[in-house]
Amino acid sequence: MRYFRFWPALAVISVAACTTAFPQAPNYGNLGRTPSKEEIQAWNQSIGPEGKELPPGSGTAKQGEEIFANKCAACHGPAGEGSQLAPRLVGGRGALNTPTPSRTLANYWPFATTIWDYINRAMPPKQEGSLSASDIFALTAFILYRNDLIPEGQVIDATSLPKVKMPNRDGFIPQRLEDIHDLRARGCGAGHCP
Amino acid sequence: MSSKRSLRRQFLKNGAALAGFAAGAISSPASKLFAADTPSADLHAYGGRSRFENDVRIGSLAMWPIVPGARRDYGFRSPLQDSMGIITPASLHFIISHGHEPPDIDPREHRLMIHGMVDRPLIFTLDEIRRLPAVSRLHFLECHGNSAAAGPTGEPRKALAATVQDTHGLTSCSVWTGVPLSLLLGQVGVQKGASWIVAEGSETGKHTKSIPLEKALDDCLIVYGQNGEALRPEQGYPLRLLVPGWQGINNVKWLRRIYVVDQPYMAMMESTKYPSPRLDGKSRWFESEMGPKSVITRPSGGQQLGARGFYEITGLAWSGGGAVRRVEVSADGGRTWKDAQLQQPIAAKAHTRFGLAWTWNGEEAVLESRCTDDQGHVQPTLSELTKFWGIDADYYRLPPTSADMGNFNAIQPWKVSRDGSVSNALL
């Protein structure tokens, strides 16, 4: 119940939860087992915007070019221009204040860490998990370089990737991550936010 | 998919046997009074529907790959036009899985890990989760793109000939059985400073979604049962997250991991696909709650009225903000409204069935319904909604590449023509 003490906004909910979920602060015995640090590390694929969980390894656009040609180009096109099989990864820059905004990676995605996270968990289809951490850093560097977001020689790793500022980082409402969770403070209501 | 095919074969077999039975029995009048026993034991062991009932989900797994000439859709839509009451059969529940097929998970092998900013990270087996005190709750589940006239789900719903399956088929309602997430978070002990959870599925692609801790502790469930039986594979078997009233993307299927953290993790879907662009170039993200919505399911698009006279206008209403308090129905395009009757049970964040007696005089009519929830929020008209968004209705006549605004909940008009045909009159 510790979380309630530190979050006054939850006081009302905590009363309900205590009377329903924890009638006598029950102890469910030894249900569940404690995972080892290695197990947690092996399972934890989530990479947040600060990149805290990014593994060791590194890559450059030049290294990524060859991996892209072998693993990605068949669907995303030789220059990342996209095809009928998969979306474009390079280009599509333009104004967003139109009825038909271009929501490409370079034009829309707010965080570069999302590129690494998504390749790691989902790419290439049917071969998920086959790329090494350094392969993914190199592919991320290649995509960022081809979109003119980093210089060609920049080494992308756990330290440099979270520092890459994406062009549309400030294009979302609310802008600050710490303001997102509170729908009421944001003025959301009846299923809509301003 | 293979189980679906085998079920079809079973029906064909049963159908052929029934037909043979009936043909041989023509000389016996008694057989017309007393229906023949189903000759197959298969339907006794696990029931199926009559061979005369043939509603199915329609759609496609995802936008990619683009198949020339194929229906360009995002997910499989539920046939609301023939829905009865408020429960969606699990076999007809809408499906969105971002292009990923359901994984084939052995429940004995499945594990749920809860870790991150917790005192005691834990790994649970399915058997352990089932030993915990269970709850069953009635909740709708809806894709945030449901009923939207733009974006990846927009094209099928815009057509004049669109049915209610095309327009609103990305919502469904079930009795979900499982364990409150708050109970499991109580077991691991959430630490000071934690404010979000990240839920992760087991499918290829491992969909992840960030959810505020406040919502996780409020009414979220770790679900293993749907409508009295285990979840279906395409609904997350053996374990899924249920986030009542919030955009469907939050309800992570094939749930394997919950990571307690201090900020949203900006996974691909939530940070790049689900934000709703505004005309000023900014995008709303993490809109979360689905607004009050309703739709008439009968008469609805593609249906055909017969003779003039009595019809019941019936449909579904729901709101992510709470329970449905009132549904009004108009037969004159919104000029005058009458209160519809609400059928019990009425549960918070669940489909509610409404009905209103109506006599069709044979003239043109435009049927609409309007939902009000117990927060006092009222379903908007199309012009009210587009005014709020700073656009006009012409926006929705743009090509399918136009920006998709989620949480579209405008009133749906169905036009009844003099010949009794019913068509989509949104645009």
Interface residues (C-beta under 8 A of the other chain):
Chain A: M1 R2 Y3 F6 W7 A9 L10 I13 S14 A17 T20 A21 F22 Y28 L31 G32 R33 T34 P35 E39 I40 W43 N44 Q45 S46 I47 G48 P49 E50 Q84 L85 A86 P87 A95 L96 N97 T98 P99 T100 P101 R103 L105 Y108 W109 P110 F111 T113 T114 D117 Y118 R121 A122 P125 K126 E128 G171 F172 I173 L177 E178 I180 H181 D182 L183 C188 G189 A190 G191 H192 C193 P194
Chain B: W64 P65 I66 V67 P68 M113 H115 D119 R120 P121 L122 I123 F124 E128 R131 L132 P180 S182 L183 L185 G186 Q187 G189 V190 Q191 K192 G193 A194 S195 W196 V198 E200 T204 G205 K206 T208 P212 L213 E214 L217 D218 R256 R257 Y259 V261 Q263 P264 Y265 M266 A267 M268 S271 T272 K273 P275 P277 R278 L279 D280 G281 K282 S283 R284 W285 F286 E287 S288 E289 M290 G291 P292 K293 S319 G320 G321 Q375 H377 V378 F388 I391 Y395 L398 P399 T401 S402 A403 N407 N409
